[in-house]
């Protein structure tokens, strides 16, 4: 489980194909990493990955064909900046929102506009996901917990404050780029509960 508060920006150092799957090498960059453990979970652009090897500069993780096909990790170029967050520990502050690291779909940056000192970003989102995205609700974009400022049939908008732009991979993200989306966990469970109640 994660919070969507990015702890560091790293880079995709290598991607090695392994019979349809891939072994990813992640350079951790600014992520605090001294006490990393084999088998721990780290969110990479919002995708929960398991550490299978590590050294002082980074870690390796396996990505299944499912992960490569349903997230941006299969197409990102080597060298791309990555948002990194280590898993939430009991007792940590929950400053963003509950994020599972299970990406629901891939969206795309539609436009970026200056809004005073902040930036207003618009994203296209797959239609099946838009029903879970609500005005002033939470959404996770490339692992970053964001508040929805507007939503319509095509996508949604958020505001990025200067700190978010400076301390995440959004600093290098451009219009047209693909992004990983995870909708709010609560919205999905509420829908499931209502559906099963109606069926009963």
CORCORQUI-V646381 format. One record per pair of residues at least 12 apart in sequence whose ideal C-beta (glycine too) atoms are under 10 Angstrom apart, sorted by the first residue. I is the first residue (numbers start at 1). J is the second residue. D is the distance in whole Angstrom. If there is no record, write none. Layout:
# CORCORQUI-V646381
i={I	I}
j={J	J}
d={D	D}
This chain:
# CORCORQUI-V646381
i={1	1	1	1	1	1	1	1	1	1	1	1	1	2	2	2	2	2	2	2	2	2	2	2	2	2	2	2	2	2	2	2	3	3	3	3	3	3	3	3	3	3	3	3	3	3	3	4	4	4	4	4	4	4	4	4	4	4	4	4	4	4	4	4	4	4	4	4	5	5	5	5	5	5	5	5	5	5	5	5	5	5	5	6	6	6	6	6	6	6	6	6	6	6	6	6	6	6	6	6	6	6	7	7	7	7	7	7	7	7	7	7	7	7	7	8	8	8	8	8	8	8	8	8	8	8	8	8	8	9	9	9	9	9	9	9	9	9	9	9	9	9	9	9	10	10	10	10	10	10	10	10	10	10	10	10	10	10	10	10	10	10	10	11	11	11	11	11	11	11	11	11	11	11	11	11	11	12	12	12	12	12	12	12	12	12	12	12	12	12	12	12	13	13	13	13	13	13	13	13	13	13	13	14	14	14	14	14	14	15	15	15	15	15	15	15	15	16	16	17	18	18	19	20	20	20	20	21	21	21	21	21	21	21	22	22	22	22	22	22	22	22	22	23	23	23	23	23	23	24	24	24	24	24	24	24	24	24	24	24	24	24	24	24	24	25	25	25	25	25	25	25	26	26	26	26	26	26	26	26	26	26	26	26	27	27	27	27	27	27	28	28	28	28	28	28	28	28	28	28	29	29	29	29	29	29	30	30	31	31	31	31	31	31	31	32	32	33	33	33	33	33	33	33	33	34	35	36	36	36	36	36	36	36	37	37	38	38	38	38	38	38	39	39	40	40	40	40	41	41	41	41	41	41	42	42	42	42	42	42	42	42	42	43	43	43	43	43	43	43	43	43	43	43	43	43	43	43	43	44	44	44	44	44	44	44	44	44	44	44	44	44	44	44	45	45	45	45	45	45	45	45	45	45	45	45	45	45	45	45	45	45	45	46	46	46	46	46	46	46	46	46	46	46	46	46	46	46	46	46	46	46	46	46	46	47	47	47	47	47	47	47	47	47	47	47	47	47	47	47	47	47	48	48	48	48	48	48	48	48	48	48	48	49	49	49	49	49	49	49	50	50	51	59	61	67	67	69	70	70	70	70	70	70	71	71	71	71	71	71	71	71	71	71	72	72	72	72	72	72	72	72	72	73	73	75	75	76	76	80	80	80	80	81	81	81	81	81	81	81	82	82	82	82	83	83	83	83	83	83	83	83	83	83	84	84	84	85	85	85	85	85	87	94	95	96	96	96	96	96	96	96	97	97	97	97	97	97	97	97	97	97	97	98	98	98	98	98	98	99	99	99	99	99	99	99	99	99	100	100	100	100	101	101	101	101	102	102	103	103	103	103	103	103	103	103	104	104	104	104	104	104	104	104	104	104	104	104	105	105	105	105	105	105	105	105	105	105	106	106	106	106	106	106	106	106	107	107	107	107	107	107	107	107	107	107	107	107	107	107	107	107	108	108	108	108	108	108	108	108	108	108	108	108	109	109	109	109	109	109	109	109	109	109	109	109	109	109	110	110	110	110	110	110	110	110	110	110	111	111	111	111	111	111	112	112	112	112	112	112	113	115	115	115	115	116	116	116	117	117	117	118	118	118	118	118	118	118	118	119	119	119	119	119	119	119	119	120	120	120	120	120	120	121	121	121	121	121	121	121	121	121	121	121	121	121	121	122	122	122	122	122	122	122	122	122	123	123	123	123	123	123	123	123	123	123	123	124	124	124	124	124	124	125	125	125	125	125	125	125	125	125	125	126	126	127	127	127	128	129	129	129	129	129	129	129	130	130	130	130	130	130	130	131	131	131	131	132	132	132	132	132	132	132	132	132	132	133	133	133	133	133	133	133	133	133	134	134	134	134	134	134	135	135	135	135	135	135	135	136	136	136	136	137	137	137	137	137	137	138	138	138	138	138	138	139	139	139	139	139	139	139	139	140	140	140	140	140	140	140	141	141	141	141	141	141	141	141	141	141	142	142	142	142	142	142	142	142	142	142	143	143	143	143	143	144	144	144	144	144	144	144	144	144	145	145	145	146	146	146	146	146	147	148	155	156	160}
j={41	43	48	87	88	89	92	94	98	99	100	101	185	41	42	43	46	48	85	86	87	88	96	97	98	99	100	101	140	143	145	182	43	85	87	88	92	93	94	95	96	97	98	99	140	143	145	43	46	83	85	94	95	96	97	98	99	101	138	139	140	141	142	143	144	145	146	182	85	88	92	93	94	95	96	97	99	143	144	145	164	167	168	30	31	43	45	46	82	83	84	85	96	142	143	144	145	164	167	168	169	170	28	30	31	32	33	42	43	83	84	85	86	143	167	28	29	30	31	32	33	42	82	83	84	85	86	167	168	28	29	30	31	81	82	83	84	166	167	168	169	170	171	172	26	27	28	29	30	31	33	42	44	45	57	58	59	80	81	82	83	84	169	25	26	27	28	29	58	76	78	79	80	81	82	84	169	24	25	26	27	44	45	58	73	76	77	78	79	80	81	82	25	26	27	28	57	58	59	60	78	79	82	26	27	58	60	78	79	63	68	73	74	75	76	77	78	60	62	68	62	63	65	64	65	68	69	62	63	64	65	66	67	68	61	62	63	64	65	67	68	73	74	52	53	60	61	62	63	44	47	49	52	58	59	60	61	62	63	67	68	73	76	78	82	53	57	58	59	60	61	78	42	44	49	51	54	57	58	59	60	61	82	84	57	58	59	79	82	84	42	54	55	56	57	58	59	82	84	86	57	58	81	82	84	169	84	167	58	59	82	83	84	85	86	84	86	54	55	56	57	58	59	84	86	56	86	51	54	55	56	58	59	86	51	54	50	51	52	53	54	59	51	52	54	59	86	87	61	85	86	87	88	101	54	59	61	82	84	85	86	87	101	82	83	84	85	86	87	88	99	100	101	103	140	142	143	180	182	59	61	63	67	71	73	76	82	83	84	85	101	142	143	180	71	72	73	76	80	81	82	83	84	85	103	141	142	143	144	168	169	179	180	71	72	73	82	83	85	99	100	101	102	103	104	140	141	142	143	144	145	179	180	181	182	61	63	67	68	70	71	72	73	82	83	101	102	103	142	143	180	182	61	67	85	87	99	100	101	102	103	143	182	61	62	63	67	73	84	101	62	63	86	84	73	102	103	106	102	103	104	105	106	180	102	103	104	105	106	142	178	179	180	181	103	106	107	142	177	178	179	180	181	103	180	106	178	177	178	169	172	173	177	142	168	169	170	171	172	173	142	143	168	169	141	142	143	144	167	168	169	170	173	180	143	168	169	99	101	143	144	145	101	145	145	138	140	143	144	145	146	147	137	138	139	140	145	146	147	182	184	185	186	138	140	145	184	185	186	138	139	140	143	144	145	182	184	185	140	182	185	188	140	143	180	182	182	185	140	142	143	179	180	181	182	183	125	126	128	129	132	139	140	180	181	182	183	188	125	126	127	128	129	179	180	181	182	183	124	125	126	129	178	179	180	181	123	124	125	126	129	130	139	141	142	155	156	177	178	179	180	181	122	123	124	125	126	155	175	176	177	178	179	181	121	122	123	124	141	155	170	173	174	175	176	177	178	179	122	123	124	125	154	155	156	157	175	176	123	124	155	157	175	176	160	165	170	173	174	175	157	149	157	159	160	159	161	162	161	162	165	158	159	160	161	162	163	164	165	158	159	160	161	162	164	165	170	149	150	157	158	159	160	141	146	149	156	157	158	159	160	164	165	170	173	175	179	149	150	152	154	155	156	157	158	175	139	141	146	148	154	155	156	157	158	179	181	154	155	156	178	179	181	139	141	151	153	154	155	156	179	181	183	155	181	153	154	155	183	155	156	181	182	183	187	188	151	152	153	154	155	156	183	151	183	187	191	181	182	183	184	185	186	187	188	190	191	148	151	152	155	156	181	183	184	187	148	151	156	183	184	187	147	148	149	150	151	156	157	148	149	150	151	151	156	183	184	186	187	182	183	184	185	186	187	151	156	158	181	182	183	184	187	179	180	181	182	183	184	185	156	158	160	168	170	173	179	180	181	182	168	169	170	173	177	178	179	180	181	182	168	169	179	180	182	158	160	164	167	168	169	170	179	180	164	182	184	158	159	160	164	170	159	184	181	181	173}
d={9	10	9	6	5	10	10	9	6	7	7	8	9	8	9	5	8	7	5	8	6	6	8	10	8	4	7	6	8	7	9	9	9	7	10	6	8	8	6	6	4	7	7	6	10	10	6	8	8	9	7	10	9	4	6	9	5	10	8	9	5	9	10	7	6	3	8	8	7	10	10	9	9	5	5	10	9	9	8	6	10	10	10	9	9	9	10	10	10	5	7	6	9	9	6	6	9	8	7	5	8	9	10	8	6	6	9	9	9	9	6	5	6	10	9	6	6	4	3	7	8	10	9	8	5	8	9	9	10	9	5	6	8	6	7	6	7	10	7	6	6	10	8	9	5	5	5	4	8	6	9	9	8	10	10	7	9	10	8	5	8	5	9	10	7	5	9	6	9	10	8	6	7	6	6	10	9	7	8	7	8	8	9	10	8	6	7	5	7	5	8	6	4	6	4	10	8	6	10	9	7	8	10	9	9	9	9	6	10	8	9	8	8	10	8	9	6	9	10	9	8	9	9	8	5	8	10	6	6	6	6	9	9	7	9	7	5	9	8	9	6	8	7	8	9	6	8	6	8	8	10	7	10	10	9	7	5	8	6	10	9	7	9	10	10	9	10	6	8	5	9	9	8	6	8	9	9	10	5	6	7	7	7	7	6	4	9	9	9	10	9	9	10	9	7	5	7	9	6	10	9	9	8	8	7	10	8	8	9	10	9	10	4	8	7	10	8	8	10	8	9	8	8	9	8	9	9	6	5	10	10	10	7	8	7	9	9	6	7	8	7	9	6	8	9	9	7	6	9	10	8	4	10	7	10	7	7	10	6	7	5	7	9	10	8	7	4	8	8	10	7	9	5	10	9	10	5	10	10	10	7	9	10	9	7	10	5	8	6	9	9	10	7	9	8	6	7	8	9	9	5	5	8	10	9	9	5	5	9	10	7	8	5	8	9	10	10	7	9	7	10	7	9	6	10	6	7	5	3	8	10	8	4	8	6	9	8	6	10	9	5	8	6	10	10	6	8	6	9	8	6	9	10	9	10	8	9	7	3	7	9	10	10	4	8	7	8	8	10	8	7	10	10	10	10	10	8	10	10	6	9	7	7	9	10	5	10	9	7	10	9	10	5	10	8	6	10	8	9	5	7	5	10	9	8	9	7	10	9	8	8	10	10	10	8	4	9	7	5	8	8	8	10	6	9	5	4	6	9	5	5	8	10	9	8	10	9	8	9	6	9	10	8	10	8	7	8	10	8	3	9	10	9	4	9	8	5	9	9	10	7	8	9	9	10	9	8	5	8	9	10	5	7	9	6	6	9	8	9	7	6	10	9	8	10	8	7	9	9	10	9	10	5	7	6	10	9	8	9	6	8	10	9	9	6	5	5	8	7	4	10	7	5	10	8	5	9	8	10	9	8	10	5	7	6	7	5	6	5	7	8	10	9	7	9	7	9	10	7	5	8	5	10	7	5	8	10	8	9	7	7	6	7	10	7	8	6	8	9	10	9	6	7	5	6	5	8	6	4	6	5	10	8	6	10	9	7	9	9	10	10	9	6	10	9	10	9	8	8	6	9	10	10	6	9	9	10	10	8	6	10	10	5	6	5	7	10	9	8	9	7	5	8	8	9	6	8	7	9	6	8	6	8	8	8	9	9	7	5	8	6	10	9	8	9	9	10	10	8	10	9	6	7	5	8	9	9	7	9	10	9	5	6	8	8	7	8	6	4	9	10	10	10	9	10	9	10	8	5	6	9	6	9	9	8	8	9	10	10	10	10	6	9	6	10	10	7	8	7	8	7	7	9	10	9	8	8	10	10	4	6	10	9	4	6	9	7	6	5	10	9	5	9	6	8	8	6	7	9	10	8	7	9	6	8	7	6	9	10	6	8	10	10	8	9	9	6	9	7	10	9	5	9	9	9	9	7	7	7	7	6	7	10	10	8	7	4	8	8	10	9	7	10	10	8	9	5	7	6	8	8	6	7	8	9	9	5	5	9	10	8	9	10	7	8	9	8	7	10	6	9	7	9	10	10	10	10	4	8	8	8	10	8	9	10	9	10}
